[in-house]
Amino acid sequence: MSAPAAKSVTASLPQKLCSMCGLCMGTSWPAQESIKSCVFTSGWLGSRERALFGRERARDNPEEMLFGISSERFVARMKNPLPNIQFTGIITGIAKKAFETGLVEAVVTLHRSPEDYFLPVPVLARSTEEILASGGSKPVLAQALASLEKACQQGIKRLLVIGACCHVQNLREFQRLSPYLNGIEIYVVGIPCTDNVHPKNFRSIFSKISRSHETVRHYEFMQDFTVHLRHVDGTLERVPFFSLPQDISSSELLTDCCRSCFDYLNGLADITVGYIGAPLHIEKMYQWVLVRTEKGKALRQLIADELETYPETSAGDRTAMVRQYALRYTRDGAAEALKMSGSMPLEQGFMLAEHMYTTGPRGLEFVRYAIDTHVIRNYYFVKQNYPEKLPALVPAYVYSILEAYGLEP
């Protein structure tokens, strides 16, 4: 007897705490197997981190506490950037070489919908052409794990999975708890991720940000406190964070699942590749790489000769900025934050963004700033909206961050 289809599975879950990862879309395993592995059921990191590394991240090690367990970290870019890729193509390059060398037989990844450039379509890529077509960000909730079922049905024994933190957390737990992926050697490339939106809301939000959202091809919230939007003709549009319309962060548009996330840097991937810890350079498009496991080392080695690598950098001090942000979660600060809410005119927004970028946190300190502020925000979001889930969802390191800023748990 086949398991219920995805529609009936997700109907039994709290809809607002579903990241649409795709694990329960198929019928090859019972619905409860997917639900049992869901990060919004059993929580972030914690036992999952112990299962992968044999321990949780050390709370007395400031870098490991925030960045997760890793054996190597560095800044990098491809010597010969891949065409039509958001940065220089490190993730796509790893996937391509893993497939072409026979390390894996297929790649679980995402293509773009023919209806909308930024909407994702899950795919099991089994050719170089299909892997290359997966490059670039799709900044909405994505059903990436839907292709796991295809891999099982096709008898794949060596598989690469590319995913955001919720994908990876769910994959690791499903692999640990359920027998359906037994016999498949899985490699995982993780993408740092925060604040994606539901596909149905994306264009509504996007149209309020860009002067021509239909022609945007690359889209990121960058280290200089502005949104970078690269258009099809190559022009770059920038919008300061502080000038974004206030309503795009409303509870109706942002997802509850992303505001209940505590794994910004994808701590359970074999290798994490993003840009947040790299220095900002519009032409070079540096990225930040965290090698976490032996499999991560093997993936990094695949493209070692194709990479330019650089040491990490760090500048500025996030502390005052995070303390100011944290005030909104105190009784007096919340009232003051409400009074000051609203978007700035563009000129004023650019001035503030420039000031914060030149005098504030950069490099690794910017990562610390981003993690601290997101963890604080998300902790209080869960506490207010899902208090019964607080003990399960919140990993131990979060309480160290709250304590550091004098916040009440």
C-alpha positions as CSV (number, residue, x, y, z in Angstrom):
1,M,0.0,0.0,0.0
2,S,1.5,3.4,-1.0
3,A,1.9,6.3,1.4
4,P,-0.4,9.3,1.2
5,A,0.5,11.9,-1.3
6,A,2.3,15.1,-0.3
7,K,-0.9,17.2,-0.1
8,S,-2.4,15.0,2.6
9,V,0.9,14.8,4.5
10,T,1.4,18.5,4.8
11,A,-2.2,19.0,5.7
12,S,-1.4,17.3,9.0
13,L,1.5,19.7,9.8
14,P,1.4,23.3,11.1
15,Q,1.4,25.0,7.7
16,K,3.3,28.1,8.9
17,L,6.2,25.9,10.1
18,C,6.7,24.0,6.9
19,S,9.6,25.1,4.7
20,M,8.4,23.1,1.7
21,C,11.7,21.1,1.7
22,G,10.1,18.4,-0.5
23,L,10.9,15.4,1.7
24,C,7.2,14.4,2.1
25,M,6.2,15.0,-1.5
26,G,6.6,11.5,-2.8
27,T,5.0,8.1,-2.0
28,S,8.0,5.9,-1.6
29,W,8.1,6.2,2.2
30,P,5.3,6.6,4.8
31,A,4.3,10.1,5.7
32,Q,5.3,9.8,9.3
33,E,8.9,9.0,8.3
34,S,9.2,12.5,6.8
35,I,7.4,14.2,9.6
36,K,9.6,12.5,12.2
37,S,12.7,13.9,10.5
38,C,11.3,17.4,10.1
39,V,13.5,20.0,11.8
40,F,10.4,21.8,13.0
41,T,9.3,18.7,14.8
42,S,12.6,17.7,16.5
43,G,14.7,20.9,16.5
44,W,17.8,22.4,15.0
45,L,21.4,21.0,15.5
46,G,21.7,19.4,18.9
47,S,21.4,15.7,18.5
48,R,21.7,16.1,14.7
49,E,25.1,17.8,15.2
50,R,26.2,15.1,17.6
51,A,25.2,12.4,15.1
52,L,27.4,13.9,12.3
53,F,30.4,15.1,14.3
54,G,30.2,13.1,17.5
55,R,29.7,16.3,19.5
56,E,27.9,19.6,19.5
57,R,29.7,22.9,18.7
58,A,31.7,24.2,21.6
59,R,30.0,27.1,23.4
60,D,33.3,28.3,24.9
61,N,34.9,28.7,21.4
62,P,33.4,31.9,20.0
63,E,34.0,31.1,16.4
64,E,32.8,27.5,16.5
65,M,29.8,28.5,18.5
66,L,28.7,30.9,15.7
67,F,30.1,29.3,12.6
68,G,29.7,25.7,13.5
69,I,32.2,22.8,13.4
70,S,34.7,23.0,10.6
71,S,38.2,21.9,9.7
72,E,39.1,24.6,7.3
73,R,37.7,28.1,6.3
74,F,38.9,30.4,3.6
75,V,37.8,33.0,1.0
76,A,37.8,31.8,-2.6
77,R,36.7,32.4,-6.2
78,M,36.9,30.4,-9.4
79,K,40.0,31.3,-11.5
80,N,37.7,31.0,-14.6
81,P,34.2,31.9,-13.5
82,L,31.4,29.9,-14.9
83,P,29.1,31.8,-17.2
84,N,25.7,33.1,-16.1
85,I,26.4,32.2,-12.4
86,Q,25.6,34.5,-9.5
87,F,29.1,34.6,-8.1
88,T,31.9,32.6,-9.7
89,G,30.4,29.2,-9.6
90,I,32.1,27.3,-6.8
91,I,29.0,25.2,-5.9
92,T,28.2,24.5,-9.5
93,G,31.9,23.7,-10.1
94,I,32.0,21.2,-7.3
95,A,28.8,19.5,-8.5
96,K,30.1,19.4,-12.1
97,K,33.5,17.9,-11.1
98,A,31.9,15.4,-8.7
99,F,29.7,14.1,-11.5
100,E,32.4,14.1,-14.2
101,T,35.0,12.3,-12.0
102,G,32.4,9.6,-11.1
103,L,32.4,10.6,-7.4
104,V,28.6,10.8,-7.7
105,E,26.1,9.6,-10.2
106,A,23.6,12.4,-9.9
107,V,23.0,15.7,-8.2
108,V,19.9,16.7,-6.2
109,T,19.5,20.4,-7.1
110,L,17.1,23.0,-8.6
111,H,16.4,24.4,-12.0
112,R,14.4,27.5,-12.9
113,S,10.8,27.4,-13.7
114,P,10.0,28.4,-17.3
115,E,7.2,30.6,-15.9
116,D,9.4,32.7,-13.6
117,Y,13.2,33.0,-13.6
118,F,13.5,32.9,-9.8
119,L,11.1,30.1,-9.0
120,P,12.7,26.7,-8.4
121,V,12.0,23.3,-9.9
122,P,13.5,20.3,-8.1
123,V,15.6,18.2,-10.4
124,L,17.8,15.1,-10.3
125,A,20.7,16.2,-12.6
126,R,22.3,13.4,-14.4
127,S,24.4,15.3,-17.0
128,T,26.9,18.1,-17.1
129,E,24.4,20.2,-18.9
130,E,21.7,19.7,-16.3
131,I,24.2,20.5,-13.5
132,L,25.3,23.8,-15.2
133,A,21.6,24.8,-15.7
134,S,21.2,24.7,-11.9
135,G,23.5,27.6,-11.2
136,G,22.4,30.8,-9.3
137,S,20.1,31.6,-6.4
138,K,16.4,31.0,-6.2
139,P,15.4,33.1,-3.2
140,V,12.1,31.3,-2.3
141,L,11.1,28.2,-0.4
142,A,12.2,25.3,-2.5
143,Q,11.2,21.6,-2.6
144,A,14.8,20.5,-3.3
145,L,14.5,17.1,-1.5
146,A,11.7,16.0,-3.8
147,S,14.3,14.5,-6.1
148,L,15.5,12.1,-3.4
149,E,12.7,9.8,-4.4
150,K,13.8,9.7,-8.0
151,A,17.4,8.9,-6.9
152,C,16.0,5.9,-4.9
153,Q,13.8,4.7,-7.8
154,Q,16.7,5.0,-10.3
155,G,19.0,3.0,-8.0
156,I,21.5,5.8,-7.5
157,K,24.3,4.7,-5.1
158,R,26.4,7.9,-5.0
159,L,24.6,11.2,-4.7
160,L,25.4,14.9,-4.2
161,V,22.7,17.0,-2.5
162,I,22.8,20.8,-2.7
163,G,20.5,22.5,-0.2
164,A,19.7,25.2,2.2
165,C,19.9,24.6,6.0
166,C,16.4,23.1,6.4
167,H,17.0,20.8,3.5
168,V,20.2,19.5,5.0
169,Q,18.9,19.2,8.6
170,N,15.9,17.2,7.3
171,L,18.1,15.0,5.0
172,R,20.6,14.2,7.8
173,E,17.8,13.2,10.2
174,F,15.9,11.2,7.6
175,Q,19.0,9.3,6.6
176,R,19.8,8.6,10.3
177,L,16.3,7.5,11.3
178,S,14.8,5.8,8.2
179,P,16.1,2.9,6.0
180,Y,15.1,4.4,2.6
181,L,18.4,6.0,1.8
182,N,20.5,3.0,3.0
183,G,23.1,2.0,0.5
184,I,23.3,5.6,-1.0
185,E,26.6,7.4,-0.3
186,I,25.5,11.1,0.1
187,Y,27.7,14.2,-0.2
188,V,26.2,17.5,0.9
189,V,27.0,21.0,-0.3
190,G,25.2,23.6,2.0
191,I,24.1,27.1,1.2
192,P,23.9,29.7,4.0
193,C,20.3,30.9,4.0
194,T,17.9,33.3,5.8
195,D,14.5,34.8,5.2
196,N,13.3,33.2,2.0
197,V,9.6,33.8,1.1
198,H,6.8,31.7,-0.1
199,P,6.7,31.4,-3.9
200,K,3.3,33.0,-4.1
201,N,4.6,36.1,-2.4
202,F,7.9,36.6,-4.1
203,R,6.9,38.7,-7.0
204,S,4.7,40.9,-4.8
205,I,7.8,41.6,-2.6
206,F,10.2,41.8,-5.5
207,S,8.1,44.4,-7.4
208,K,8.4,46.7,-4.4
209,I,12.2,46.5,-4.3
210,S,13.4,46.9,-7.9
211,R,12.7,49.5,-10.6
212,S,12.4,46.6,-13.1
213,H,11.9,43.3,-11.2
214,E,11.2,41.4,-14.5
215,T,14.7,41.9,-15.8
216,V,16.6,41.1,-12.6
217,R,18.8,38.0,-12.8
218,H,21.0,38.1,-9.7
219,Y,19.6,39.2,-6.3
220,E,21.3,39.3,-2.9
221,F,21.3,41.1,0.4
222,M,25.0,42.1,0.5
223,Q,27.6,43.1,3.1
224,D,27.4,46.8,2.3
225,F,23.9,46.9,3.8
226,T,22.3,47.2,0.4
227,V,20.3,44.8,-1.9
228,H,22.2,44.1,-5.1
229,L,20.1,43.5,-8.1
230,R,21.9,42.6,-11.4
231,H,19.8,43.0,-14.5
232,V,19.8,41.1,-17.7
233,D,21.8,43.8,-19.4
234,G,24.5,43.6,-16.7
235,T,23.6,46.8,-14.9
236,L,23.7,46.8,-11.1
237,E,20.8,48.3,-9.1
238,R,21.4,48.8,-5.3
239,V,18.7,49.6,-2.7
240,P,19.7,50.3,0.9
241,F,18.3,48.0,3.5
242,F,17.0,51.0,5.4
243,S,15.0,52.2,2.3
244,L,13.1,49.0,1.7
245,P,9.4,49.3,2.0
246,Q,8.3,48.5,5.5
247,D,5.5,46.1,4.4
248,I,7.9,43.6,2.8
249,S,8.8,42.4,6.3
250,S,5.2,42.0,7.4
251,S,4.2,38.7,9.0
252,E,1.9,38.1,6.0
253,L,4.8,38.0,3.6
254,L,7.8,36.6,5.5
255,T,7.6,32.9,6.4
256,D,7.3,31.6,9.9
257,C,9.7,28.8,9.1
258,C,12.6,31.1,8.2
259,R,12.0,33.1,11.4
260,S,12.2,29.8,13.4
261,C,15.6,28.9,11.9
262,F,18.8,28.6,14.0
263,D,21.3,27.3,11.4
264,Y,22.1,30.3,9.3
265,L,25.5,28.8,8.1
266,N,24.2,25.3,7.3
267,G,26.2,23.6,10.0
268,L,25.4,20.0,8.9
269,A,26.7,20.3,5.4
270,D,29.9,18.6,4.3
271,I,31.0,21.9,2.9
272,T,29.3,25.2,3.2
273,V,29.7,27.8,0.4
274,G,28.3,31.4,0.6
275,Y,29.4,35.0,0.4
276,I,28.6,36.5,3.8
277,G,32.1,36.1,5.3
278,A,34.0,37.2,2.2
279,P,35.1,40.7,1.4
280,L,32.8,42.6,-0.9
281,H,34.2,43.1,-4.4
282,I,31.7,43.8,-7.2
283,E,33.9,42.3,-9.9
284,K,35.8,39.6,-8.1
285,M,32.7,38.2,-6.3
286,Y,34.5,36.4,-3.6
287,Q,32.9,33.6,-1.6
288,W,33.4,32.1,1.9
289,V,34.0,28.4,2.2
290,L,33.7,26.2,5.3
291,V,34.9,22.6,5.0
292,R,33.2,20.6,7.8
293,T,33.8,16.9,7.2
294,E,36.1,14.4,5.4
295,K,33.6,14.3,2.6
296,G,33.8,18.1,2.5
297,K,37.5,17.9,2.1
298,A,37.1,15.5,-0.8
299,L,34.6,17.9,-2.5
300,R,37.0,20.9,-1.9
301,Q,39.9,18.9,-3.4
302,L,38.0,18.2,-6.6
303,I,38.3,21.9,-7.6
304,A,41.4,22.8,-5.7
305,D,43.3,23.6,-8.9
306,E,40.4,25.8,-10.2
307,L,40.3,28.0,-7.1
308,E,42.0,31.2,-6.1
309,T,42.1,31.1,-2.3
310,Y,42.7,33.9,0.3
311,P,42.7,34.1,4.1
312,E,39.7,35.3,5.9
313,T,39.6,38.9,7.0
314,S,37.7,40.7,9.8
315,A,37.3,44.4,10.7
316,G,35.1,46.6,12.9
317,D,33.1,45.7,16.0
318,R,29.6,44.4,15.8
319,T,28.8,44.7,19.5
320,A,27.3,48.2,19.7
321,M,25.2,47.6,16.6
322,V,23.9,44.3,17.9
323,R,23.2,45.8,21.4
324,Q,21.2,48.5,19.6
325,Y,19.3,45.9,17.7
326,A,18.7,43.8,20.8
327,L,17.0,46.7,22.5
328,R,13.8,46.2,20.5
329,Y,13.4,42.9,22.4
330,T,13.3,44.7,25.8
331,R,10.1,46.3,27.0
332,D,11.4,49.9,26.7
333,G,13.3,49.3,23.5
334,A,10.3,47.7,21.7
335,A,8.2,50.9,22.2
336,E,11.1,53.0,20.9
337,A,11.6,50.7,17.9
338,L,7.9,51.0,17.0
339,K,8.2,54.8,17.0
340,M,11.2,54.7,14.6
341,S,9.8,52.1,12.2
342,G,9.5,53.1,8.6
343,S,11.7,53.3,5.5
344,M,14.2,56.0,4.8
345,P,14.4,58.1,1.6
346,L,17.0,56.6,-0.7
347,E,19.6,59.3,-0.3
348,Q,19.5,59.0,3.5
349,G,19.4,55.3,3.2
350,F,22.6,55.2,1.1
351,M,24.3,57.5,3.5
352,L,23.6,55.3,6.5
353,A,24.5,52.1,4.5
354,E,27.9,53.7,3.5
355,H,28.5,54.8,7.1
356,M,27.7,51.3,8.5
357,Y,29.8,49.6,5.9
358,T,32.9,51.8,6.3
359,T,32.8,52.0,10.1
360,G,30.9,48.8,11.1
361,P,31.6,45.1,10.9
362,R,33.2,43.5,7.8
363,G,34.4,40.1,6.9
364,L,34.0,37.6,9.8
365,E,32.7,40.3,12.1
366,F,29.9,40.9,9.6
367,V,29.0,37.2,9.9
368,R,28.9,37.5,13.6
369,Y,26.7,40.5,13.4
370,A,24.3,38.7,11.0
371,I,24.1,35.6,13.1
372,D,23.6,37.5,16.4
373,T,20.8,39.6,15.1
374,H,19.0,36.8,13.3
375,V,19.3,34.5,16.3
376,I,18.0,37.1,18.7
377,R,15.1,38.0,16.3
378,N,14.2,34.3,15.7
379,Y,14.4,33.3,19.4
380,Y,11.8,35.9,20.4
381,F,9.7,35.1,17.4
382,V,9.5,31.5,18.4
383,K,8.9,32.5,22.1
384,Q,6.0,34.7,21.1
385,N,4.4,32.6,18.5
386,Y,5.3,29.0,19.2
387,P,6.2,28.9,22.9
388,E,5.4,25.2,23.2
389,K,8.2,24.5,20.6
390,L,10.9,26.6,22.3
391,P,12.6,23.7,24.1
392,A,12.7,21.5,21.0
393,L,13.6,24.1,18.3
394,V,16.3,26.2,20.0
395,P,19.8,24.8,20.2
396,A,22.1,25.4,23.2
397,Y,24.4,28.0,21.5
398,V,21.5,30.4,21.1
399,Y,21.3,31.0,24.9
400,S,24.9,32.0,25.0
401,I,24.2,34.8,22.5
402,L,21.2,36.0,24.5
403,E,23.3,36.0,27.6
404,A,26.1,37.9,25.9
405,Y,23.7,40.8,25.2
406,G,21.9,40.7,28.6
407,L,18.6,39.4,27.1
408,E,16.1,37.4,29.1
409,P,15.5,33.9,27.7
